Amino acid sequence: MEKVNHKKIIIRTLLKFLLMILIIFTLNSWPSIKQSLSGNVPPFAYWLDHSFKISNIILILGFTAYFYYKDLTDQRELIEKTNN
């Protein structure tokens, strides 16, 4: 009987987590990014205040838990199918 590869699932989930942080940070900071391209760079604290709100953190953690659970159940189903 094969075992679930938790290390692979954790690495894949971590990569998805980092990608979500990058995307959310970019989307929420887009006006500041556009300003900085024209030479008016707002302070970094301003960027963080508008990017990492409690609602965004809850969203990131919720999707991370979903991705971990989905990968875990998919791998268990695959192992079950190969054993039958």
N, CA, C and O of each residue as an XYZ file, in Angstrom:
336
protein
N       0.839     -1.176      0.000
C       0.000      0.000      0.000
C       0.890      1.248      0.000
O       1.811      1.375      0.807
N       0.599      2.133     -0.897
C       1.356      3.384     -0.980
C       0.878      4.355      0.084
O      -0.259      4.289      0.552
N       1.772      5.255      0.452
C       1.422      6.274      1.441
C       1.306      7.624      0.753
O       1.871      7.850     -0.317
N       0.570      8.500      1.384
C       0.390      9.855      0.873
C       1.697     10.614      1.051
O       2.297     10.584      2.125
N       2.134     11.294      0.001
C       3.372     12.064      0.043
C       3.063     13.465      0.575
O       2.764     14.380     -0.192
N       3.140     13.617      1.898
C       2.797     14.893      2.532
C       3.796     15.988      2.177
O       3.421     17.156      2.066
N       5.045     15.627      1.999
C       6.063     16.629      1.676
C       5.750     17.298      0.337
O       5.871     18.516      0.209
N       5.353     16.519     -0.644
C       5.008     17.058     -1.959
C       3.779     17.963     -1.871
O       3.730     19.016     -2.507
N       2.800     17.551     -1.090
C       1.582     18.338     -0.935
C       1.891     19.664     -0.239
O       1.377     20.709     -0.637
N       2.722     19.623      0.786
C       3.068     20.847      1.520
C       3.837     21.809      0.633
O       3.585     23.013      0.671
N       4.770     21.302     -0.167
C       5.546     22.165     -1.065
C       4.638     22.803     -2.109
O       4.751     23.999     -2.381
N       3.742     22.017     -2.695
C       2.822     22.565     -3.692
C       1.900     23.614     -3.073
O       1.621     24.640     -3.693
N       1.429     23.359     -1.851
C       0.564     24.310     -1.166
C       1.325     25.588     -0.826
O       0.777     26.684     -0.947
N       2.570     25.459     -0.407
C       3.389     26.629     -0.096
C       3.611     27.493     -1.339
O       3.558     28.720     -1.261
N       3.856     26.860     -2.472
C       4.032     27.615     -3.712
C       2.749     28.351     -4.104
O       2.797     29.498     -4.547
N       1.621     27.698     -3.940
C       0.338     28.347     -4.223
C       0.095     29.497     -3.252
O      -0.425     30.541     -3.644
N       0.470     29.311     -1.980
C       0.338     30.349     -0.967
C       1.165     31.575     -1.345
O       0.669     32.699     -1.276
N       2.404     31.373     -1.739
C       3.265     32.489     -2.127
C       2.749     33.193     -3.375
O       2.827     34.418     -3.477
N       2.226     32.426     -4.317
C       1.657     33.016     -5.528
C       0.427     33.855     -5.199
O       0.236     34.926     -5.776
N      -0.416     33.375     -4.268
C      -1.583     34.161     -3.862
C      -1.168     35.466     -3.201
O      -1.771     36.509     -3.455
N      -0.143     35.418     -2.355
C       0.339     36.639     -1.708
C       0.834     37.628     -2.758
O       0.533     38.819     -2.679
N       1.583     37.149     -3.728
C       2.097     38.015     -4.788
C       0.959     38.644     -5.585
O       0.982     39.843     -5.862
N      -0.022     37.850     -5.949
C      -1.141     38.359     -6.751
C      -1.971     39.362     -5.959
O      -2.313     40.425     -6.476
N      -2.297     39.038     -4.715
C      -3.114     39.943     -3.907
C      -2.361     41.233     -3.618
O      -2.948     42.313     -3.670
N      -1.073     41.137     -3.316
C      -0.273     42.326     -3.066
C      -0.220     43.211     -4.312
O      -0.338     44.433     -4.217
N      -0.042     42.595     -5.471
C       0.021     43.359     -6.719
C      -1.316     44.016     -7.041
O      -1.354     45.191     -7.407
N      -2.403     43.277     -6.910
C      -3.716     43.846     -7.218
C      -4.092     44.981     -6.269
O      -4.622     46.004     -6.701
N      -3.820     44.802     -4.993
C      -4.178     45.840     -4.023
C      -3.245     47.039     -4.085
O      -3.629     48.135     -3.679
N      -2.052     46.860     -4.575
C      -1.074     47.948     -4.636
C      -0.947     48.543     -6.031
O      -0.065     49.368     -6.271
N      -1.802     48.142     -6.943
C      -1.647     48.592     -8.323
C      -1.637     50.119     -8.462
O      -0.805     50.634     -9.208
N      -2.524     50.875     -7.781
C      -2.432     52.335     -7.892
C      -1.081     52.877     -7.394
O      -0.531     53.806     -7.987
N      -0.556     52.307     -6.323
C       0.752     52.738     -5.818
C       1.872     52.358     -6.782
O       2.842     53.099     -6.939
N       1.735     51.206     -7.423
C       2.740     50.782     -8.403
C       2.736     51.731     -9.591
O       3.796     52.117    -10.083
N       1.538     52.112    -10.057
C       1.455     53.061    -11.164
C       2.052     54.408    -10.783
O       2.728     55.041    -11.595
N       1.803     54.854     -9.540
C       2.392     56.107     -9.069
C       3.909     56.019     -9.034
O       4.597     56.969     -9.406
N       4.430     54.887     -8.589
C       5.883     54.761     -8.475
C       6.548     54.722     -9.845
O       7.708     55.113     -9.977
N       5.843     54.261    -10.854
C       6.414     54.255    -12.207
C       6.566     55.668    -12.754
O       7.433     55.929    -13.589
N       5.713     56.585    -12.278
C       5.820     57.975    -12.733
C       6.749     58.805    -11.849
O       6.941     59.993    -12.106
N       7.325     58.196    -10.815
C       8.303     58.884     -9.981
C       7.798     59.274     -8.610
O       8.595     59.706     -7.777
N       6.524     59.144     -8.340
C       5.950     59.485     -7.032
C       5.814     58.213     -6.202
O       4.775     57.554     -6.240
N       6.845     57.870     -5.464
C       6.844     56.621     -4.712
C       6.251     56.850     -3.321
O       6.809     57.602     -2.523
N       5.110     56.197     -3.031
C       4.542     56.314     -1.682
C       5.377     55.499     -0.691
O       6.110     54.599     -1.100
N       5.275     55.802      0.601
C       6.021     55.037      1.599
C       5.585     53.570      1.616
O       4.448     53.234      1.284
N       6.526     52.708      2.015
C       6.249     51.270      2.029
C       5.147     50.923      3.022
O       4.377     49.992      2.786
N       5.061     51.648      4.115
C       4.006     51.393      5.107
C       2.623     51.616      4.490
O       1.675     50.906      4.827
N       2.502     52.586      3.601
C       1.237     52.839      2.901
C       0.853     51.629      2.061
O      -0.314     51.241      2.019
N       1.842     51.031      1.392
C       1.585     49.849      0.567
C       1.095     48.698      1.427
O       0.139     48.010      1.069
N       1.750     48.488      2.561
C       1.368     47.375      3.424
C       0.000     47.579      4.049
O      -0.754     46.620      4.214
N      -0.332     48.824      4.402
C      -1.637     49.105      4.997
C      -2.776     48.787      4.035
O      -3.839     48.337      4.461
N      -2.565     49.015      2.763
C      -3.619     48.788      1.781
C      -3.599     47.381      1.193
O      -4.559     46.986      0.530
N      -2.557     46.631      1.413
C      -2.460     45.309      0.813
C      -2.828     44.184      1.763
O      -3.540     43.256      1.379
N      -2.357     44.256      2.987
C      -2.569     43.148      3.915
C      -3.588     43.527      4.982
O      -3.246     43.860      6.116
N      -4.839     43.465      4.579
C      -5.950     43.694      5.493
C      -6.354     42.348      6.075
O      -5.966     41.303      5.553
N      -7.120     42.368      7.139
C      -7.543     41.127      7.786
C      -8.395     40.280      6.832
O      -8.334     39.052      6.873
N      -9.185     40.930      5.981
C     -10.009     40.176      5.032
C      -9.136     39.458      4.004
O      -9.448     38.337      3.603
N      -8.054     40.089      3.577
C      -7.146     39.435      2.627
C      -6.415     38.277      3.279
O      -6.198     37.244      2.645
N      -6.036     38.437      4.534
C      -5.333     37.364      5.237
C      -6.254     36.162      5.424
O      -5.828     35.019      5.257
N      -7.514     36.418      5.772
C      -8.479     35.327      5.913
C      -8.690     34.632      4.571
O      -8.764     33.405      4.514
N      -8.785     35.400      3.505
C      -8.942     34.837      2.172
C      -7.750     33.960      1.793
O      -7.930     32.859      1.272
N      -6.547     34.439      2.050
C      -5.337     33.674      1.725
C      -5.288     32.383      2.530
O      -5.012     31.320      1.974
N      -5.549     32.461      3.825
C      -5.510     31.259      4.664
C      -6.609     30.266      4.282
O      -6.387     29.055      4.296
N      -7.784     30.776      3.944
C      -8.864     29.895      3.523
C      -8.546     29.150      2.242
O      -8.764     27.942      2.151
N      -8.032     29.862      1.254
C      -7.662     29.200      0.004
C      -6.486     28.252      0.182
O      -6.421     27.219     -0.484
N      -5.558     28.586      1.068
C      -4.434     27.695      1.331
C      -4.926     26.386      1.945
O      -4.481     25.309      1.549
N      -5.834     26.475      2.901
C      -6.399     25.268      3.506
C      -7.158     24.451      2.463
O      -7.074     23.222      2.453
N      -7.890     25.121      1.595
C      -8.622     24.417      0.536
C      -7.663     23.698     -0.414
O      -7.891     22.541     -0.766
N      -6.595     24.375     -0.829
C      -5.639     23.755     -1.745
C      -4.953     22.551     -1.104
O      -4.730     21.539     -1.769
N      -4.619     22.654      0.183
C      -4.002     21.523      0.874
C      -4.972     20.348      0.924
O      -4.604     19.219      0.601
N      -6.199     20.613      1.326
C      -7.209     19.560      1.426
C      -7.482     18.926      0.063
O      -7.592     17.704     -0.041
N      -7.589     19.740     -0.970
C      -7.870     19.234     -2.314
C      -6.734     18.344     -2.814
O      -6.987     17.268     -3.355
N      -5.478     18.783     -2.638
C      -4.344     17.961     -3.060
C      -4.282     16.657     -2.270
O      -3.972     15.603     -2.826
N      -4.576     16.730     -0.974
C      -4.549     15.534     -0.134
C      -5.612     14.535     -0.570
O      -5.320     13.348     -0.710
N      -6.835     14.996     -0.787
C      -7.895     14.073     -1.207
C      -7.648     13.539     -2.616
O      -7.940     12.376     -2.892
N      -7.115     14.373     -3.509
C      -6.806     13.890     -4.862
C      -5.753     12.798     -4.826
O      -5.860     11.806     -5.548
N      -4.731     12.972     -3.987
C      -3.680     11.958     -3.917
C      -4.197     10.675     -3.273
O      -3.817      9.579     -3.684
N      -5.062     10.803     -2.265
C      -5.651      9.600     -1.652
C      -6.520      8.841     -2.651
O      -6.490      7.611     -2.691
N      -7.293      9.567     -3.455
C      -8.126      8.922     -4.473
C      -7.266      8.223     -5.516
O      -7.602      7.125     -5.959
N      -6.168      8.842     -5.911
C      -5.272      8.243     -6.896
C      -4.651      6.966     -6.345
O      -4.544      5.970     -7.060
N      -4.244      6.986     -5.091
C      -3.668      5.788     -4.474
C      -4.727      4.686     -4.377
O      -4.437      3.513     -4.612
N      -5.940      5.072     -4.032
C      -7.023      4.087     -3.930
C      -7.334      3.470     -5.289
O      -7.591      2.269     -5.374
N      -7.316      4.276     -6.356
C      -7.588      3.743     -7.685
C      -6.480      2.800     -8.148
O      -6.762      1.782     -8.780
N      -5.228      3.124     -7.843
C      -4.126      2.248     -8.267
C      -4.107      0.950     -7.489
O      -3.623     -0.062     -7.995
N      -4.629      0.955     -6.255
C      -4.671     -0.282     -5.465
C      -5.801     -1.201     -5.898
O      -5.713     -2.412     -5.700
N      -6.847     -0.662     -6.479
C      -7.991     -1.493     -6.917
C      -7.817     -2.022     -8.277
O      -8.688     -2.732     -8.780
